[in-house]
Amino acid sequence: MVVVGYVRVSTSGQVGENANGLEAQEDRIRNYCRENGHELLKIFREEAVSGAKEDRPELDKLLFGELRNPPIEAVVIDCVDRLARNIELYYAYKATLSKKGIKLVSIKEGFEQFGEFGRVLEAMIAAMAELERANIARRMSGGRKIKKQKGGYAGGKPPFGYRVMNGNLVPDPDKAEIVREIFKAKKDGRTTYAIAKDLRERGVTGEKYNNPIATNTVRLILQNEDQYRARRLVDGVYLRLDHEPILFD
């Protein structure tokens, strides 16, 4: 059987020796294909992408762009939650493959061996993956809330102009200067659209896929002034946050 593989991790830290990291998933897929006599053409890799999100460039390539020649018979994944931690997305992806005559093979669960009951088991495991994600999000939210109350970086995507080092926000020199330019331009009376247009013409990129900076990105930066001044307003009093400010005046 001619197949491709798909691997995904939610964070950039799940690489290397991590038991659920990209390399570990790839090794299990290669071993499975070798043991079952499948021809593995390619493994699509998705790093730092949530299993509940639809925005997945590599999966889009797999589903819509690179499965035509030679004909692919199956997509092999390590386990159900590597494809999705959202049951609707999981079955949407599976249906897209099915319409192309492509099977979905999950190594860990091996639904095929259970016959008709395999479909019931698959639905249960997909639902459990979604519930597990909700529990993880709840635990993380609680931890972030505590850290945020203490004025620390609570995780997640850093604001434009910052990067994360050793669990803390630190200014990115080039992008921090762009942030200062944006606030100065706004103070001078420029519109958000005009500021973004000027930045795009200079080749300034946003945070996603190195695309030209969007007007909405500039708007979000302007709405996040307290973050860039490393402060938070609590009960009418500004509290100092832990990270270094980008704006000083």
Secondary structure as GFF3:
##gff-version 3
##sequence-region A 1 249
A	DSSP	beta_strand	2	8	.	.	.	ID=ss1
A	DSSP	alpha_helix	22	35	.	.	.	ID=ss2
A	DSSP	beta_strand	39	46	.	.	.	ID=ss3
A	DSSP	alpha_helix	57	60	.	.	.	ID=ss4
A	DSSP	pi_helix	61	65	.	.	.	ID=ss5
A	DSSP	beta_strand	74	77	.	.	.	ID=ss6
A	DSSP	alpha_helix	80	83	.	.	.	ID=ss7
A	DSSP	alpha_helix	87	99	.	.	.	ID=ss8
A	DSSP	beta_strand	103	106	.	.	.	ID=ss9
A	DSSP	three_ten_helix	111	114	.	.	.	ID=ss10
A	DSSP	alpha_helix	117	149	.	.	.	ID=ss11
A	DSSP	beta_strand	162	165	.	.	.	ID=ss12
A	DSSP	beta_strand	168	171	.	.	.	ID=ss13
A	DSSP	alpha_helix	173	187	.	.	.	ID=ss14
A	DSSP	alpha_helix	192	201	.	.	.	ID=ss15
A	DSSP	alpha_helix	215	223	.	.	.	ID=ss16
A	DSSP	alpha_helix	225	228	.	.	.	ID=ss17
A	DSSP	beta_strand	231	234	.	.	.	ID=ss18
A	DSSP	beta_strand	237	240	.	.	.	ID=ss19
###
